[in-house]
Amino acid sequence: MEMTPSIRQDLDRQLQRQSIWLRDSWFWLLETKVLGDYVDSERKPTALDVGCGPGMVMKLLEELLDLQGIDIDPDMVQACISKDLKVKLADAHELPFEDGAFDIVYCSFLLLWVRDPVKVVSEMKRVSRRWVVCMAEPDFGARIDYPEDVSALTSMITEGIRRDGGDPQIGRKLRAVYSQCGLEPDLGVHPGIWSLDKLRMESVDEWRYIEMTVAPERKGADLDKAKRAWTDALAKGSLFQFNPVFYAFGQKLPPAPHMDE
């Protein structure tokens, strides 16, 4: 995908929407699964945001964590610096930190776009003292749209993501990725079934994202038919849409004690 200023703006808008949707779930998960380990500490746990983008997730979580970030895109790094975030230019496949540099290492909406998810999670594990967290990874192949004429969106979106170099089914692969890195994750799916009012409120932005994602060869009659069916079902109150977004929380186990012979 050619990253024109218009596309960049639409992507940033989509990241902002995702952060708003998932904020409460992220806070709840961190507080119930992770932060209890540090409740008696006089400092916030240190954390690294891998593939931090323009820093939207970092801004949300900075009240909970002592944060640093990395991103491979110089424009994203500069956007973060302009928000007074501590971010450096780096590749997620080769993190420029020492072993065990952070209490928590996390990413969100990153693994679907990387060349080698196992290598990235292995690097996250290496620089973490304990927690290795995928805060959000979608599975577009498991997307549900109803009625039937709307369900064609699943194949249109997955084809578009593959065209752009992504893995639209990364969500279902998180256990396998973690397992190859020697981690056994606590897996789950974020809440995400919208009410009709929410569907109406998000409809314009949702279609902006769909139209940006769908491959050019699928635009035209197929996409127009799905959009008409979406609009008609929304007016009738029968529209249903759900795209599962998974999370994975993994812990590094301490080394086994040496047994005296």
C-alpha positions in Angstrom: 0.0 0.0 0.0 1.4 3.4 -1.0 1.5 5.5 2.2 0.0 8.8 1.0 -0.8 11.5 3.5 -4.5 10.7 3.2 -3.9 7.0 3.9 -1.6 7.8 6.8 -4.4 10.0 8.2 -6.9 7.2 7.8 -4.6 4.7 9.5 -3.9 7.1 12.4 -7.7 7.5 12.8 -8.2 3.7 12.8 -5.5 3.4 15.5 -7.2 6.0 17.6 -10.5 4.2 17.2 -9.0 0.9 18.2 -7.4 2.5 21.3 -10.7 4.0 22.4 -12.5 0.6 22.0 -9.9 -1.4 23.9 -8.9 1.0 26.6 -11.1 -0.3 29.4 -10.3 -3.9 28.5 -6.5 -3.2 28.5 -6.7 -1.5 31.9 -8.7 -4.3 33.4 -6.3 -7.0 32.0 -3.2 -5.2 33.2 -4.6 -4.5 36.6 -5.9 -8.0 37.2 -3.1 -10.0 35.5 0.1 -7.9 35.8 0.1 -4.9 38.1 -0.7 -6.8 41.2 2.9 -8.1 41.1 4.1 -4.5 41.6 1.6 -3.1 44.1 4.1 -2.9 46.9 6.8 -1.3 44.7 7.6 2.4 45.0 8.0 2.7 41.3 5.9 2.0 38.3 6.8 -1.2 36.4 9.0 -0.5 33.4 7.6 -1.3 30.0 8.5 -1.3 26.4 5.9 -0.8 23.6 7.2 -2.6 20.6 6.0 -1.1 17.3 4.4 1.8 19.1 3.3 3.7 16.1 2.3 7.3 16.8 2.2 6.6 20.6 -1.6 6.4 21.2 -1.3 3.3 23.3 1.6 4.7 25.2 -0.3 7.8 26.0 -3.2 5.7 27.4 -1.0 3.5 29.5 1.6 6.1 30.8 -0.4 6.5 34.0 0.2 2.8 34.8 3.7 2.2 33.4 7.1 3.7 33.1 7.2 3.5 29.3 9.7 3.5 26.4 8.8 2.6 22.8 10.4 1.6 19.5 9.1 1.8 15.9 10.7 1.2 12.5 9.0 4.2 10.9 10.9 7.5 11.4 7.7 9.5 11.1 6.1 7.5 13.9 9.1 8.0 16.1 9.0 11.8 15.5 5.2 11.8 16.3 6.0 10.2 19.6 8.8 12.5 20.5 6.5 15.4 19.8 4.2 14.0 22.5 7.1 13.9 25.0 7.3 10.1 24.8 10.6 8.2 25.0 10.8 6.4 21.7 13.7 5.3 19.5 14.0 4.1 15.9 14.4 0.3 15.8 13.3 -3.0 14.2 11.1 -5.3 16.4 13.0 -8.2 15.1 16.3 -6.9 16.7 15.5 -4.9 19.8 18.3 -2.6 20.9 18.2 -3.4 24.6 19.9 -5.7 27.0 18.4 -9.0 28.2 15.8 -8.4 30.9 15.8 -4.6 30.5 12.0 -4.2 31.2 9.5 -5.6 33.6 6.9 -5.8 30.8 7.3 -5.9 27.0 4.1 -5.6 25.0 2.8 -4.9 21.5 -0.6 -4.2 19.9 -1.7 -4.7 16.3 1.9 -5.4 15.4 2.3 -9.1 14.8 -0.1 -9.2 11.9 2.3 -6.9 10.0 5.8 -8.3 10.9 8.0 -10.5 8.8 8.5 -13.1 11.5 6.2 -13.1 14.5 8.2 -15.8 16.3 11.4 -13.8 16.1 9.6 -10.7 17.3 8.1 -12.4 20.4 11.4 -14.1 21.1 13.0 -10.7 21.1 10.2 -9.4 23.4 10.9 -12.3 25.7 14.6 -11.7 25.7 14.4 -8.0 26.8 11.6 -8.7 29.4 12.2 -9.7 33.0 8.8 -11.3 33.3 5.8 -10.3 31.2 5.5 -10.7 27.4 2.1 -9.3 26.3 0.3 -9.1 23.0 -2.4 -6.5 23.9 -4.4 -6.9 20.7 -4.0 -9.0 17.6 -7.1 -9.4 15.3 -8.3 -12.4 13.3 -10.0 -11.0 10.2 -10.5 -14.6 8.9 -12.9 -15.2 11.8 -14.9 -12.0 11.2 -18.7 -12.3 11.3 -21.0 -10.1 9.3 -24.7 -10.6 8.9 -26.9 -10.7 6.8 -25.4 -12.9 4.1 -24.7 -10.2 1.5 -22.6 -8.4 4.1 -20.5 -11.5 4.9 -18.5 -11.1 1.6 -16.5 -8.4 3.5 -14.5 -11.1 5.3 -12.8 -12.3 2.1 -12.4 -8.8 0.7 -10.7 -7.6 3.9 -8.4 -10.6 4.3 -7.3 -10.5 0.7 -6.5 -6.8 1.1 -4.4 -7.4 4.2 -2.5 -10.2 2.5 -1.9 -7.9 -0.5 -0.3 -5.4 1.9 2.0 -8.0 3.5 -0.1 -8.8 6.6 -1.4 -12.0 8.1 -5.2 -11.5 8.6 -5.4 -14.7 10.8 -2.6 -13.9 13.3 -5.1 -13.9 16.2 -5.7 -17.7 16.1 -1.9 -18.3 15.8 -0.9 -16.5 19.1 -0.7 -19.8 21.1 1.5 -21.3 18.4 3.8 -18.3 18.2 4.2 -18.1 22.0 4.8 -21.9 22.2 7.6 -21.7 19.7 9.2 -19.0 22.0 8.9 -21.2 25.1 5.9 -19.4 26.6 2.5 -20.7 27.6 0.1 -17.7 27.2 -3.1 -16.8 28.9 -5.3 -16.2 25.9 -8.6 -14.4 25.4 -10.8 -12.2 23.2 -11.6 -8.6 23.9 -15.3 -7.7 24.2 -16.4 -6.3 20.8 -20.0 -6.8 19.9 -21.4 -3.4 19.1 -25.0 -2.3 19.8 -27.0 -0.9 16.9 -26.4 2.6 18.2 -22.7 2.0 18.2 -22.8 0.5 14.7 -24.6 3.6 13.5 -22.1 5.9 15.2 -19.1 4.0 13.8 -20.5 3.3 10.3 -18.9 6.1 8.4 -15.4 5.5 9.9 -15.8 1.7 9.6 -16.5 2.0 5.9 -13.6 4.4 5.4 -11.4 1.7 6.9 -13.0 -1.1 4.8 -12.6 0.8 1.6 -9.0 1.6 2.4 -8.3 -2.1 3.2 -10.1 -3.9 0.4 -7.9 -4.9 -2.6 -8.6 -2.7 -5.7 -9.8 -5.7 -7.8 -12.6 -6.3 -5.2 -13.8 -2.7 -5.3 -16.8 -1.9 -7.5 -19.9 -4.0 -7.8 -19.0 -6.5 -5.0 -18.1 -3.9 -2.5 -21.1 -1.7 -3.5 -23.4 -4.7 -3.0 -22.0 -5.3 0.5 -22.3 -1.7 1.5 -26.0 -1.5 0.3 -26.7 -4.6 2.3 -25.0 -3.1 5.4 -26.9 0.1 5.1 -30.3 -1.7 4.6 -29.7 -4.1 7.5 -28.6 -1.2 9.8 -31.9 0.6 8.9 -33.9 -2.6 9.7 -32.0 -3.3 12.9 -30.7 -6.7 11.8 -27.0 -5.8 11.2 -24.5 -7.9 13.1 -20.7 -7.4 13.0 -18.0 -8.9 15.1 -14.2 -9.1 14.4 -12.4 -11.0 17.2 -9.4 -9.3 18.7 -7.2 -11.6 20.8 -4.8 -11.0 23.6 -2.0 -13.1 25.0 -0.3 -12.7 28.4 2.9 -14.8 28.9 5.3 -15.0 31.8 8.9 -15.9 31.7 9.6 -18.7 34.2 12.6 -18.2 36.6 15.5 -20.6 35.8 15.2 -24.0 37.5 17.5 -24.2 40.6 20.6 -26.4 40.3 20.2 -29.6 42.3 23.2 -30.8 44.2 24.3 -34.3 43.3 
